Amino acid sequence: MAEQTSRTMHDDAPLSKAKDPNATSLPAASVTTRPSDSIASETVTVNRPRQQLYEFWRKLENLPSFMDNVERIDVLDNQRSHWVVLGPAGRRVEWDSIIIDDRPGDRIAWTVDVDGDSSVQHSGSVTFKDATGKRGTTVTATIIYDPPGGAIGKAIAKLFQREPAIQVRRELRRFKQLMETGEIATAEPPDAAPRA
Amino acid sequence: MRALTWQGKHDVRVSTIPDPQIVNPQDAIVRVTSTAICGSDLHLYDHVIPRMKRGDVLGHEFMGEVVEVGRGLKNLQVGDKVVVPFVIACGSCFFCNRQQFAACDNSNPADAADVSELAYGYPMAGAFGYSHLTGGYAGGQAEYVRVPFADVGPLIVPPDIEDEKVLFLGDILPTGWMAAENCRIEGGDTVAVWGCGPVGLFAVQCAFLQGAERVIAIDHHPHRLELAKTLGAEVVDFEEVKLRQALAEMTGGIGPDACIDAVGMESHGLSIDNLVEEAKMAVKLGTDRLHVVRQAILACRKGGRLSIPGVYGGFGDKFPIGALMEKGLSVGSGQTHVQKYMKSLLDMVLDGKVDTTFLISHRLPLDDGPEAYKMFKEQQNDVTKVVLKPDASTIH
């Protein structure tokens, strides 16, 4: 921890982009990371007020509209939700997610309540900050996950483009498209199109 | 419907494919009445732009009639006669708000955007008929096209105007205009233009309209040089003269104040650097031919401006960074922010200030597309611009 503190004194770059994966840790993460964990973090600027973006995201039923691999989210109560997700190689995986930090207009963090399949264990957060220059809101999504099968599992997942880092990047792009334009860009014919 | 599809290097076919449909709320469907083959389509034809897939519908210069509108459109109506910009832009993002439409952040589908983000640092905007780098959107060399963000892009033109007067508002006329604008022309300036294809010829016209005192046009096709001359340019055949020395002498030893590369990655010429690069391209080492850009950097006066509307896609060898820096040149470049320029250029066309029809050499039915590509590629002297008509009965 002391080492990380000194790093931030010399370097304002995001910790999630450090070359040494062991040096990374989520700022203000409410979860403990293990040495085997991977971190995927992406940022976009969305030309909309942060309260509006927070509210859209916090209504979890909205998330499948831009998260391509999420088939369905059932909201169970104010903290808990059940996710049905298409994983690597077409495998359908399900889990319950618990919101562990909820600051309106600012941040949502969650972790997966695993009672069985540990390969879907992950936690994450999305933060909303005012962008400089009145450019809207800087949205950062971060996922901490234990890649199934370790490094090899991660490589295979990447091959099928279901690797969390790629997924997060594309989901944030689609979120931005939906928030700024009201639709999600696609060149596919209607039956193959993502939901708009 | 019928459409021209890319099947591989030097292989364009007329295919019958399903009609496009409205997908998103801000889509429109346009029935194409005129469409052109662009010089940059030849880069696809020669397969020097990556990420083409068999069956892709070609074409990014087109116009026609709106036949269907999505529920989210407010301005466009069925029956409107429109010219469609080749760049697809959302109109809402940071870049569109600054009129940098060709940098739109939202028009390239999220999955397709990965490649150009990897290659260029940030993803490119979407475009019609131009490889999956720009989204893989079906193009306009077809009977019908799905046009996304149709309140932002398509320009409504008077119903009675001839297609050929306005067709080029969708790409090459604004590209010529922006090429000249990137020269930041001042009174008394001499502008040199490499390449007398359609963009180069429009750049000649636009440079004069923006106040250039002299324009020097460079090519090796006699007919194309002749066209440049009719526009008021002095012309130079690079096969006949030592180009840099000629340009220096023609400008009193100072050099052109601004240089426009309207050629891009597939430059011609029997110079050593070009032959080496052509050989590398042939074995797919992935380098663009920088011959013109090198010449332009050397020929330009100290403190001058370099404008690059010509298309490059990858990497260049032996880029003269020293000359660029030591001479203090500034560079303007990029795909054209078409939406920014269309309206004012339409007014100039309607006022008769710009002639857009002089460069059309061939008017053919869409079904002759494969042959038209071949002609445009192989007979560049005579074939200056091909306009294709999906409805052959409208050719006159």
HADDOCK unambig.tbl for C-alpha pairs under 7 A between the chains (distance, minus, plus):
assign (segid A and resid 47 and name CA) (segid B and resid 93 and name CA) 6.45 0.50 0.50
assign (segid A and resid 47 and name CA) (segid B and resid 94 and name CA) 6.82 0.50 0.50
assign (segid A and resid 170 and name CA) (segid B and resid 110 and name CA) 5.17 0.50 0.50
assign (segid A and resid 170 and name CA) (segid B and resid 111 and name CA) 6.36 0.50 0.50
assign (segid A and resid 173 and name CA) (segid B and resid 110 and name CA) 5.78 0.50 0.50
assign (segid A and resid 174 and name CA) (segid B and resid 110 and name CA) 6.12 0.50 0.50
assign (segid A and resid 177 and name CA) (segid B and resid 106 and name CA) 5.24 0.50 0.50
assign (segid A and resid 180 and name CA) (segid B and resid 92 and name CA) 6.00 0.50 0.50
assign (segid A and resid 180 and name CA) (segid B and resid 93 and name CA) 6.51 0.50 0.50
assign (segid A and resid 181 and name CA) (segid B and resid 90 and name CA) 6.63 0.50 0.50
assign (segid A and resid 181 and name CA) (segid B and resid 92 and name CA) 6.21 0.50 0.50
assign (segid A and resid 183 and name CA) (segid B and resid 24 and name CA) 6.54 0.50 0.50
assign (segid A and resid 185 and name CA) (segid B and resid 106 and name CA) 6.84 0.50 0.50
assign (segid A and resid 185 and name CA) (segid B and resid 107 and name CA) 5.64 0.50 0.50
assign (segid A and resid 185 and name CA) (segid B and resid 108 and name CA) 6.41 0.50 0.50
assign (segid A and resid 185 and name CA) (segid B and resid 109 and name CA) 4.86 0.50 0.50
assign (segid A and resid 186 and name CA) (segid B and resid 109 and name CA) 5.09 0.50 0.50
assign (segid A and resid 187 and name CA) (segid B and resid 135 and name CA) 6.53 0.50 0.50
assign (segid A and resid 187 and name CA) (segid B and resid 136 and name CA) 6.21 0.50 0.50
assign (segid A and resid 187 and name CA) (segid B and resid 137 and name CA) 4.93 0.50 0.50
assign (segid A and resid 189 and name CA) (segid B and resid 21 and name CA) 6.88 0.50 0.50
assign (segid A and resid 189 and name CA) (segid B and resid 23 and name CA) 6.79 0.50 0.50
assign (segid A and resid 190 and name CA) (segid B and resid 21 and name CA) 6.93 0.50 0.50
assign (segid A and resid 190 and name CA) (segid B and resid 23 and name CA) 5.11 0.50 0.50
assign (segid A and resid 196 and name CA) (segid B and resid 24 and name CA) 6.79 0.50 0.50
